[in-house]
Amino acid sequence: MVCGVSKEDEVIVPTLTFIAAVNPVKYIGAEPIFMDCDDSLCMDANKLLEFCLNECSFIDGKLINNHTKKHIKAIIVVHVFGNMANMEKIMKTAERFNLKVIEDATEALGTYYTDGQYKGKYAGTIGTVGIYSFNGNKIITTGGGGMIVSDNEELLNQAKHLTTQAKSDELYYTHDEIGYNYRMTNLQAALGLAQLEQLEDFIGIKEDNYNLYKEAINEIQGLSILDFEENIRSNYWFYALKCNDSFPLNRDEIIEYLSSKGIQSRPIWGLINEQKPYIVSQSYKIEKAKHYIERIVNIPCSSSLSDEEVRYVIECLKIINLE
Ligand SMILES: Cc1ncc(COP(=O)(O)O)c(C=O)c1O
């Protein structure tokens, strides 16, 4: 809403993400257009540009979807599993076509660029607005709730207004529009601040475990651990095990096998453009997202994992090839 999206508009969103990143488009009655991912698992910046050039018209500073004739106002970018989308290209496209960029940096809190135009910039601080969720499974948590960041003070004031019941007068309780109770409680915020102090320690543990997994698993025929982009310092939030077609078990069989050994693992989310509420929505050349969801298993990644536990997962995966 603070990016000026209203119910007549459209927003370009990723299909490979958790549904929470997309639902707000529908909450305000706007329509999503689903975009594919690239090998980073984040939105494919090349397909995004291709879509804007070939499927839309840029008229009087507005990007109009040729298919629906609606105004596309924004892009939601999700930085998946601690990786970072190609923000240089995405921001260029956004500037060219007057699109606001909403970065859902929930999964990449602490990830930053180490090279390029955005060197030193953290996930969530490049677009118009950045969003972080502090749900229970995130790298830091407050039990629930989240945070909005931006360098646009007016936008932040408007966000605060809307998330606290749009109260225009504190004393007399006057309200100038329909607001929401989306604020974080002060108890949660206190917990969040204490958690934030530990962020770098959590990232250190996750990085060590990632390297342990990666070195051993990349030696196993048919398996690999997906890399993070070269020009970033990732927060190593989630580890994506990729099973190639040469591996004796497929994705679901690996999950079942690990479960029989007492290890929880999981597939990536179901693609959002295939979920019931979105089946009729427009999507653009969804190819890589399909490839990856069929082949990726997320393996244990908690910052409380011990070395022995990581080694146990590795040993179980090694045995599959021998059995
Ligand atoms: C990309 C992404 N956005 C949002 C959320 C959650 O958002 P909320 O705090 O609104 O439940 C998650 C996961 O919980 C997520 O992975």
The ligand as a Tripos MOL2 file, in Angstrom:
@<TRIPOS>MOLECULE
LIG
   16    16     1     0     0
SMALL
NO_CHARGES

@<TRIPOS>ATOM
      1 C1         10.0940  -14.9760    2.0100 C.3       1 LIG1
      2 C2          9.2180  -15.0110    3.2310 C.ar      1 LIG1
      3 N1          8.4110  -13.9730    3.4910 N.ar      1 LIG1
      4 C3          7.6210  -13.9580    4.5860 C.ar      1 LIG1
      5 C4          7.6120  -15.0090    5.4880 C.ar      1 LIG1
      6 C5          6.7030  -14.9550    6.6780 C.3       1 LIG1
      7 O1          6.0180  -13.7760    6.7820 O.3       1 LIG1
      8 P1          5.0610  -13.4590    8.0390 P.3       1 LIG1
      9 O2          5.9510  -13.0050    9.1510 O.co2     1 LIG1
     10 O3          4.1810  -12.4110    7.5130 O.co2     1 LIG1
     11 O4          4.3600  -14.7340    8.3810 O.co2     1 LIG1
     12 C6          8.4360  -16.1270    5.2600 C.ar      1 LIG1
     13 C7          8.5110  -17.2840    6.1510 C.2       1 LIG1
     14 O5          7.9820  -17.4370    7.2150 O.2       1 LIG1
     15 C8          9.2620  -16.1170    4.1000 C.ar      1 LIG1
     16 O6         10.0640  -17.1570    3.8420 O.3       1 LIG1
@<TRIPOS>BOND
     1     1     2 1
     2     2     3 ar
     3     2    15 ar
     4     3     4 ar
     5     4     5 ar
     6     5     6 1
     7     5    12 ar
     8     6     7 1
     9     7     8 1
    10     8     9 2
    11     8    10 1
    12     8    11 1
    13    12    13 1
    14    12    15 ar
    15    13    14 2
    16    15    16 1
@<TRIPOS>SUBSTRUCTURE
     1 LIG1         1 GROUP 0 **** ****
